[in-house]
């Protein structure tokens, strides 16, 4: 039998140990483009070892809750940002590192318009849109060498709604 993990809304404070929440809140840092655009500046701490930042597009199949979590992954050579290209929420699963293995997972559901940046080395679930289309801009490390570690749980977790 799998353990159940409830979801909570994604907030910057709750997500802080794992990465950055990318969203528009409050007043913009600057007004640009002849006063027609608010710039919310430098919203994620991108962190890469040897390599460079690249932008890719991911088109993931939507999933639903309850969701069976049997694997998490991490990227030791670089952070990874997911920015939805539709105004739909998605599921974010993270786990603290406990001696090189993931600890008990935490699950969040984003508000429409929120993205995330996982810190380098953060255990996280795969991209899990809750609605289609699951189109995301992804900013991560482009470079040589292994930058993916997967961990398969002996017993899966059932991610349920909050």
VOZA-632505 format. One line per field, with one value per atom (N, C-alpha, C): atom name; x, y, z. Coordinates in steps of 0.1 Angstrom, whole numbers. Each point is the difference from the previous one (the first is absolute). Layout:
N
baza	[CA; ...]
X	[X; ...]
Y	[Y; ...]
Z	[Z; ...]
//
This chain:
162
baza	[N; CA; C; N; CA; C; N; CA; C; N; CA; C; N; CA; C; N; CA; C; N; CA; C; N; CA; C; N; CA; C; N; CA; C; N; CA; C; N; CA; C; N; CA; C; N; CA; C; N; CA; C; N; CA; C; N; CA; C; N; CA; C; N; CA; C; N; CA; C; N; CA; C; N; CA; C; N; CA; C; N; CA; C; N; CA; C; N; CA; C; N; CA; C; N; CA; C; N; CA; C; N; CA; C; N; CA; C; N; CA; C; N; CA; C; N; CA; C; N; CA; C; N; CA; C; N; CA; C; N; CA; C; N; CA; C; N; CA; C; N; CA; C; N; CA; C; N; CA; C; N; CA; C; N; CA; C; N; CA; C; N; CA; C; N; CA; C; N; CA; C; N; CA; C; N; CA; C; N; CA; C; N; CA; C; N; CA; C; N; CA; C; N; CA; C; N; CA; C; N; CA; C; N; CA; C; N; CA; C; N; CA; C; N; CA; C; N; CA; C; N; CA; C; N; CA; C; N; CA; C; N; CA; C; N; CA; C; N; CA; C; N; CA; C; N; CA; C; N; CA; C; N; CA; C; N; CA; C; N; CA; C; N; CA; C; N; CA; C; N; CA; C; N; CA; C; N; CA; C; N; CA; C; N; CA; C; N; CA; C; N; CA; C; N; CA; C; N; CA; C; N; CA; C; N; CA; C; N; CA; C; N; CA; C; N; CA; C; N; CA; C; N; CA; C; N; CA; C; N; CA; C; N; CA; C; N; CA; C; N; CA; C; N; CA; C; N; CA; C; N; CA; C; N; CA; C; N; CA; C; N; CA; C; N; CA; C; N; CA; C; N; CA; C; N; CA; C; N; CA; C; N; CA; C; N; CA; C; N; CA; C; N; CA; C; N; CA; C; N; CA; C; N; CA; C; N; CA; C; N; CA; C; N; CA; C; N; CA; C; N; CA; C; N; CA; C; N; CA; C; N; CA; C; N; CA; C; N; CA; C; N; CA; C; N; CA; C; N; CA; C; N; CA; C; N; CA; C; N; CA; C; N; CA; C; N; CA; C; N; CA; C; N; CA; C; N; CA; C; N; CA; C; N; CA; C; N; CA; C; N; CA; C; N; CA; C; N; CA; C; N; CA; C; N; CA; C; N; CA; C; N; CA; C; N; CA; C; N; CA; C; N; CA; C; N; CA; C; N; CA; C; N; CA; C; N; CA; C; N; CA; C; N; CA; C; N; CA; C; N; CA; C; N; CA; C; N; CA; C; N; CA; C; N; CA; C]
X	[9; -9; 9; -4; 8; -4; 10; -3; -6; -9; -7; 7; 1; 6; -10; -5; -9; 7; -8; 6; -4; 9; -3; 3; -6; 3; 15; 5; 14; 2; 9; 3; 16; 5; 14; 6; -7; 6; 1; -11; 0; 10; 2; 9; 15; 2; 14; 11; -1; 11; 3; -9; 2; 3; -4; 2; -8; -2; -7; -14; -9; -13; 1; -3; 0; -14; -3; -13; 0; -10; -2; -8; 7; -7; 4; -9; 3; 3; 7; 3; 12; 1; 12; 13; 11; 13; 3; -4; 2; -12; -2; -10; 9; -3; 8; -9; 6; -7; -10; 5; -7; -12; 2; -10; -11; 2; -11; 3; 11; 3; 7; -5; 7; 9; 13; 10; 2; -3; 3; 13; 10; 14; 7; 7; 9; -7; -10; -9; 5; 11; 5; 15; 5; 15; 5; 3; 5; 14; 4; 13; 5; 10; 6; 14; 5; 14; 4; 11; 4; -11; -2; -11; -6; -12; -6; -15; -7; -15; -6; -10; -7; -15; -7; -15; -5; -8; -7; -15; -7; -15; -3; -8; -5; -15; -5; -14; -4; -5; -2; -15; -3; -14; -5; -13; -6; -2; 0; -2; -12; -4; -11; 3; -7; 1; -11; 2; 13; 11; 12; 11; 10; 5; 9; 14; 7; 14; 9; 8; 9; 14; 3; 13; 2; 11; 4; 14; 4; 13; 6; 13; 6; 12; 4; 10; 12; 11; 10; 9; -2; 9; -8; -12; -7; -14; -5; -14; -9; -13; -9; -13; -3; -12; -11; -13; -11; -10; -3; -9; -11; -12; -11; -3; -4; -3; -16; -7; -14; -4; -12; -4; -7; 7; -6; 9; -5; 8; 7; 11; 7; 4; 3; 5; 15; 4; 15; 2; 9; 4; 15; 4; 14; 2; 13; 4; 13; 1; 13; 11; 12; 11; 3; 1; 4; 11; 12; 12; 1; -3; 1; -12; -11; -12; -12; -11; -11; -7; -4; -8; -15; -8; -15; -4; -7; -4; -10; 0; -10; -6; -13; -7; -7; 2; -7; -7; -11; -7; 2; 5; 2; -13; 0; -11; 3; -10; 3; 9; 10; 10; 13; 0; 12; 9; 13; 10; 9; 10; 9; 14; 10; 14; 5; 4; 5; 15; 5; 14; 8; 12; 9; 0; -2; 1; -13; -11; -13; -7; -4; -8; -14; -5; -13; -7; -13; -8; 2; -5; 0; -10; 1; -10; -14; -9; -13; -11; -3; -12; -13; -9; -13; -11; 4; -9; 8; -6; 6; -3; 9; 12; 11; 9; 11; 12; -1; 12; 7; 13; 8; 13; 5; 13; 9; 11; 9; 14; 5; 14; 8; 10; 9; 14; 9; 14; 1; 7; 4; 15; 4; 15; 2; 13; 4; -1; 1; 0; -14; 0; -13; -6; -12; -7; -14; -1; -13; 2; -6; 0; -15; -4; -13; 0; -11; -2; -14; 0; -13; -3; -12; -4; -4; 3; -5; -15; -6; -15; -4; -9; -4; -8; -1; -8; -12; -11; -13; -1; 1; -2; -15; -6; -14; -2; -12; -3; 0; 1; 1; -12]
Y	[-12; 12; 12; 10; 12; 10; 8; 11; 12; 7; 11; 13; 9; 13; 10; 9; 11; 11; 7; 12; 13; 10; 13; 10; 12; 10; 4; 3; 4; 14; 2; 13; 2; 12; 2; -5; 3; -4; -15; -7; -15; -7; 6; -6; 5; 9; 6; -10; -11; -9; -8; 0; -7; 8; 13; 8; 13; 6; 13; -2; 8; 1; 12; -3; 11; 5; 12; 5; 16; 6; 14; 3; 7; 4; 15; 7; 14; 9; 11; 10; -5; 3; -4; 8; -6; 6; 12; 0; 11; 1; 12; 2; 3; -8; 1; 1; 1; 0; 12; 12; 12; 0; -6; -1; -10; -9; -10; -14; -2; -13; 0; -8; -1; -12; 2; -10; -5; -13; -7; -7; 6; -3; -11; -9; -9; -9; -8; -7; -14; -5; -13; 0; -8; -2; -11; 3; -11; -3; -12; -5; -12; 2; -10; -2; -13; -3; 1; -6; 0; -1; 9; 0; 14; 0; 13; -1; 11; 0; -2; -9; -2; 1; 3; 0; -10; -9; -11; 1; -6; -1; -15; -2; -13; -1; -10; -2; -13; 1; -12; -4; -12; -5; 4; 5; 3; -13; 2; -11; 5; -9; 4; -5; 5; -4; -10; -11; -3; -4; 2; -2; -10; -10; -10; 5; 3; 5; -12; -5; -11; 4; 11; 4; 16; 4; 14; 1; 12; 2; 13; 1; 13; 2; 12; 5; 6; -7; 5; 11; 1; 10; 13; 1; 13; 0; 12; 3; -3; 0; -3; 8; 9; 8; -5; 0; -4; 11; 6; 11; -4; -1; -4; 10; -5; 9; 0; -5; 1; 5; 4; 6; -11; -12; -11; -4; -5; -5; -13; -3; -13; -5; -13; -6; 1; 3; 1; -9; -9; -10; 2; 2; 1; -9; -3; -7; 5; 1; 4; -11; 4; -10; -5; -13; -6; -10; 5; -8; -6; 8; -4; -7; -1; -7; 10; -1; 9; -4; 10; -2; 0; 2; -1; 11; -3; 11; 10; 12; 10; 3; 3; 3; 13; 8; 13; 1; 8; 3; 15; 3; 14; 8; 13; 8; 2; 3; 3; 12; -1; 11; -2; -10; -2; -10; 2; -10; -3; -9; -4; -1; 3; -3; -9; -13; -9; 4; 1; 2; -12; 2; -11; -11; -12; -11; -3; 7; -2; -12; -10; -11; 6; -4; 4; -10; 1; -9; 5; -8; 4; 11; 6; 10; -6; 6; -6; 11; 4; 9; -7; 8; -6; 3; 8; 3; 0; -2; 1; 14; 4; -6; 3; -10; 1; 6; 12; 7; 9; -2; 7; 5; 12; 4; -5; -6; -6; 6; 6; 6; -9; -7; -8; -1; -8; -1; -8; 6; -7; -2; -12; -3; -15; -4; -14; -6; -13; -7; -3; -9; -4; 11; 3; 10; -5; -13; -6; -11; 0; -11; -3; -13; -4; -9; 1; -9; -6; -13; -8; -4; 4; -4; -15; -7; -14; -1; 10; 1; 14; 0; 13; 8; 13; 9; 4; 2; 4; 15; 8; 15; 3; 5; 3; 15; 4; 14; 4; 14; 5; -1]
Z	[0; 0; 0; -8; -1; 11; 4; 10; -8; 7; -7; 4; -10; 2; -5; 8; -4; -6; -9; -6; 8; -2; 6; -11; 1; -10; 1; -12; -1; 5; 10; 4; 1; -2; 0; 14; 11; 13; 1; -3; 1; -9; -12; -10; 1; 9; 1; 2; 7; 1; -13; -9; -12; -13; 1; -12; 1; -12; -1; -7; 5; -7; -9; -13; -10; -2; 4; -2; 1; -4; 0; 13; 9; 13; 3; 5; 4; -12; 2; -10; -8; -13; -7; 5; -3; 4; -9; -13; -9; -9; -5; -11; -13; -10; -12; -13; -11; -13; 0; 2; 0; 9; 12; 10; -2; -9; -4; 6; 7; 5; 13; 9; 13; 0; 4; 1; 14; 2; 13; -2; 6; -3; 8; -7; 6; 10; -4; 9; 4; -6; 3; 0; 9; 2; -9; -12; -9; 4; 0; 6; -8; -8; -9; 2; 0; -1; -14; -4; -14; -10; -8; -10; -1; -6; -2; 3; 1; 1; -13; -1; -13; 3; -10; 0; -9; 6; -8; 2; -8; 1; 3; 11; 3; -2; -6; -2; 7; 12; 8; 0; 1; 1; 14; 0; 13; 8; 13; 10; 9; 9; 9; 14; 9; 14; 3; 7; 7; -11; 4; -9; 7; -7; 6; -2; 11; -1; 3; -10; 3; -2; -6; -3; 2; 5; 0; -7; -4; -6; 5; -3; 3; -10; -1; -9; 7; 2; 9; -7; -13; -7; -3; 3; -3; 5; 3; 3; -12; 2; -11; 3; -9; 1; -10; 5; -7; 0; -12; -2; -9; 5; -8; -11; -12; -11; -2; 10; 0; 15; 1; 14; 7; 3; 7; 12; 10; 11; -3; 7; -2; 14; 1; 12; 1; 12; 3; 12; -2; 11; 2; 12; 4; 13; 2; 12; 6; 13; 5; -2; -1; -1; 14; 1; 13; -3; 1; -2; -14; -10; -14; -6; 9; -4; 2; -7; 3; 13; 8; 12; -4; 9; -2; -9; -11; -9; 5; -6; 2; -14; 0; -12; 0; -11; -1; -13; 0; -12; -3; -12; -3; -2; 1; -5; -15; -8; -14; 0; -9; -1; 8; 9; 8; -8; 2; -5; 12; -2; 10; -5; 8; -3; 11; -3; 9; 2; 12; 3; -5; -4; -4; 11; -4; 9; 8; -3; 7; -6; 9; -5; -3; -12; -4; -10; 0; -9; -14; -10; -14; -2; -12; -4; 0; 8; 2; -2; -13; -2; 4; 5; 4; -10; -10; -11; -13; -11; -13; -6; -9; -4; 11; 1; 11; -6; -6; -6; 10; 1; 9; -7; 4; -3; 12; -3; 10; -2; 10; 0; 9; -6; 7; -6; 6; -5; -13; -9; -12; 0; 0; 1; 1; 0; 0; 14; 1; 12; 5; 10; 6; 9; -2; 8; 4; 1; 4; 9; 12; 9; 2; -1; 3; 13; 7; 12; -1; 0; -1; 15; 5; 13; 0; 11; 1; 1; 6; 1; -5; -9; -6; 10; -3; 8; -8; 6; -7; 3; -10; 2; -2; 11; 0; 1; -3; 2; 15; 2; 14; 6]
//
